Amino acid sequence: MEDTSKEQAKQTPGSETPTPDEKSDRDELKEVSQQFFRTLFQAGVYLARTSVNMLPEEPREHIVSAGREFTRGLATFAHELADNFDKIVDERKEDLRKDE
């Protein structure tokens, strides 16, 4: 008698593995979602800057400069917060090792 289970497994729909060139539905959905939110964000930035762009050149430069400084400060704050969190985690690990 022939072993037909191997042949049936080959013929079962959905048992084929996708090639590296093919994207899974999940990867495609992720990519489309990222593009959608990126576009939505860009539209929001455009709308927010519309009123600023109507200002004369000098006040507009001041507002853009303040925005850059705020963004830089926020990024620095987040970086320092992450560094402090890492230090706390390392100290806690050392305390746990000493307790053992």
C-alpha positions in Angstrom: 0.0 0.0 0.0 1.2 3.5 -0.8 1.6 6.2 1.8 -0.9 8.8 0.6 -0.6 11.0 3.7 2.4 12.8 2.2 0.6 13.4 -1.1 -2.5 14.7 0.8 -0.3 17.0 2.8 1.1 18.4 -0.4 -2.4 19.0 -1.8 -3.9 20.6 1.3 -4.6 24.2 0.7 -2.7 26.7 2.9 0.1 24.3 3.6 2.4 26.1 1.1 5.0 28.3 2.6 5.2 31.8 1.1 8.4 32.7 -0.8 10.5 35.5 0.6 9.3 37.8 -2.2 5.7 37.4 -1.1 4.5 39.6 1.8 2.1 38.1 4.3 -1.2 39.9 4.9 0.0 41.0 8.3 3.2 42.6 6.9 1.2 44.3 4.2 -1.3 45.6 6.7 1.5 46.9 8.9 3.1 48.7 6.1 -0.2 50.3 4.9 -1.1 51.3 8.5 2.3 53.0 8.9 1.9 54.9 5.7 -1.7 56.0 6.7 -0.6 57.3 10.1 2.5 59.0 8.5 0.2 60.8 6.0 -2.2 61.7 8.8 0.6 63.2 10.9 1.9 65.2 7.9 -1.5 66.6 7.2 -1.8 67.6 10.9 1.6 69.3 10.8 0.6 71.1 7.6 -2.7 72.4 9.2 -0.9 73.5 12.3 1.8 75.4 10.3 -0.8 77.1 8.1 -1.4 79.9 10.6 2.3 80.2 11.3 3.1 80.5 7.6 0.7 83.5 7.4 2.8 85.5 9.8 5.5 87.9 8.7 9.0 86.4 8.3 10.6 87.6 11.6 7.9 86.3 13.9 7.6 83.1 11.9 11.4 82.5 12.3 11.0 83.0 16.1 8.2 80.5 16.3 10.0 77.9 14.3 13.2 78.4 16.4 11.1 78.0 19.6 9.6 74.8 18.2 13.1 73.4 17.5 14.3 74.3 21.0 11.3 72.7 22.5 11.7 69.5 20.5 15.4 69.3 21.4 14.7 69.8 25.1 12.0 67.1 25.0 14.3 64.7 23.3 17.1 65.4 25.8 14.6 64.9 28.7 13.5 61.6 27.3 17.1 60.5 26.8 18.1 61.4 30.4 15.0 59.8 31.8 15.9 56.5 29.9 19.5 56.7 31.2 18.2 57.2 34.8 15.8 54.3 34.4 18.7 52.1 33.2 20.8 53.0 36.2 17.9 52.2 38.6 17.4 48.8 36.9 21.2 48.0 37.1 21.2 49.0 40.8 18.2 46.8 41.5 19.9 43.8 39.7 23.0 44.3 41.8 20.9 44.4 45.0 19.1 41.2 44.0 22.4 39.4 43.3 23.7 40.5 46.7 20.6 39.1 48.4 21.1 35.6 46.9 
